[in-house]
Amino acid sequence: MLGLGVMMANGIACGAGRVAAGLALSLSADDIISLDGRFYGTLYAPARRERTLSIIVTLRFKFERYFRFAWEEETSHLERSQRDHREILK
């Protein structure tokens, strides 16, 4: 029988994995930016650090134009980002 901590970790990883799978299929920068934020939010939310989550959301908002550039232009950022997401979920 799995312990509660393992079951919670598996649930978090499954949720983040579903978001990462959606990221792999996304074509628009808007979708990618939104799903990337959801990916990390899914990982961070169980810590229940509301202030930290709020800071992360604020920083993501302020850096959105740079994220947009990285994902709209012909850069290797999307491929590298997807690889990073898979590594995190291992």
Contacts in CASP RR format, 6 or more apart in sequence:
PFRMAT RR
TARGET T0000
AUTHOR 0000-0000-0000
METHOD contacts of the structure
MODEL  1
MLGLGVMMANGIACGAGRVAAGLALSLSADDIISLDGRFYGTLYAPARRE
RTLSIIVTLRFKFERYFRFAWEEETSHLERSQRDHREILK
2 10 0 8 1.000
8 46 0 8 1.000
12 42 0 8 1.000
12 43 0 8 1.000
12 46 0 8 1.000
13 89 0 8 1.000
15 42 0 8 1.000
16 39 0 8 1.000
16 42 0 8 1.000
16 43 0 8 1.000
16 85 0 8 1.000
16 88 0 8 1.000
16 89 0 8 1.000
17 39 0 8 1.000
17 85 0 8 1.000
17 89 0 8 1.000
19 35 0 8 1.000
19 38 0 8 1.000
19 39 0 8 1.000
19 42 0 8 1.000
20 39 0 8 1.000
20 82 0 8 1.000
20 85 0 8 1.000
20 86 0 8 1.000
20 89 0 8 1.000
22 35 0 8 1.000
23 32 0 8 1.000
23 35 0 8 1.000
23 36 0 8 1.000
23 39 0 8 1.000
23 81 0 8 1.000
23 82 0 8 1.000
23 85 0 8 1.000
24 82 0 8 1.000
26 32 0 8 1.000
26 35 0 8 1.000
29 67 0 8 1.000
29 68 0 8 1.000
29 71 0 8 1.000
29 72 0 8 1.000
32 71 0 8 1.000
32 78 0 8 1.000
33 64 0 8 1.000
33 67 0 8 1.000
33 68 0 8 1.000
33 71 0 8 1.000
36 67 0 8 1.000
36 81 0 8 1.000
37 60 0 8 1.000
39 85 0 8 1.000
40 56 0 8 1.000
41 53 0 8 1.000
41 56 0 8 1.000
43 88 0 8 1.000
44 52 0 8 1.000
44 53 0 8 1.000
44 56 0 8 1.000
45 53 0 8 1.000
60 67 0 8 1.000
70 77 0 8 1.000
70 78 0 8 1.000
71 77 0 8 1.000
71 78 0 8 1.000
END
